[in-house]
């Protein structure tokens, strides 16, 4: 085993923190640098005893192997600039991962939406059955020196998944996103096609996706879905307030009955994809079902909390398709409550490209509150779009709010509040939780 220390530049990033945890658990020495701002991933790193350092050129020494987060470049990070100037080599996250996964039988989870939830469910099921290492995009990682199976989230952004050559992959869907990089949905599909060409043993695709239906590959392709044209089929689907149940079939052969404690049609499909992978790998269906039923979800994917008697849901949804799926899930679990969406658009480019689709998906809620657009570090606000431009397109009651005044949210009696976004929407959520706690304490 390498005695070198792995040094992560940008260790608090969700993928980076998960990889750091996994390497640490495998017995490697790990440290990392980042800003001093609090980020939800750092608790896991701190609990593991991984040293978190401020960015400093002193962190770059000959005895560290450097893994650099994709957001950091020579012009915005002193450690990268120092490494470049002084000839220190470093790998980007996806480059390192591409080499690392060759030590295992690897199973990737790719797709425009649903990657993290599906990776989480697959990792949960497989690691409870056999020794499995995994990397999940919510900042969770598990490493075992003895495992020969590796489950990981496979990200298409900037074609980062092209260094990966896994034995198996799930592809949940193809959709137009990341308009700052991809030029069209066809460009997105081309990236997935290139990735699929690198898979060696089996590809599991959602059979009803019109783009995935065009996919070709050297490895066998298995379709999963709800129709007889699929190879893996979910039948007798029952959606209740405690989760979703279904019977899984491989062609005409019944595999078994499954229950997943998650909500929305998309989560039935995610569970079916997991059944398909475990079935092809010879896992016992009853043991798979048993472990699927204990899945507790992943961070920031339909994460619920109660403040007094008020239900608040936190979700990473930042694309129209994801918003629709999250609202659908909320309606399944809370059929008798008003669904109040609190949404923060993420990036100006995505808001401009998908503004009409955002309006359509947010109309699935009963009332909508919008936070200011969260611009990424990769872009400049040219004033081409404002959150008010989205507000006027939404038919349901809609209001723009600020983090300093979230009190308009109190205008609902029997509601579940769904906070959605990939920026700093949690600041709005915390402000609302603080307000609710104050009101609850004053009443008592």
Protein Blocks (a to p, Z undefined) as FASTA:
>chain_A
ZZbdcddehklpmklmmmmmmmmmnopacdddddfbdcfklmmmmmnopacddddfklpc
fkbccdddfkbcfklcfklmmmmmnopacddfklmmmmmmmmpccdddedjehklmmmmm
mmmmmmmmmccddddfeopacddfkbcbdcddddfehhlmmmpccfbdcdfbdcdehkll
bgbfklmmmmmmmmmmmpmkbccddfklmklmmpccfbdcddddjbfkbmbdcehiacdf
kbccddddehjbcfbdcddfbehjklmmmmmmmmmmmmmnopafklmmmmmmmpgbjehi
apacdehjaccdddfbfbfklmmmmmmmmmmmmmmbccddddddehjklmmmmmmmmmmm
mmmpmbdcdddddddfkbccehlacfklmmmmpmbdcddddfklmklmmmpfbdcddded
jblmmmmmmmmmmmmmmmmmmmZZ
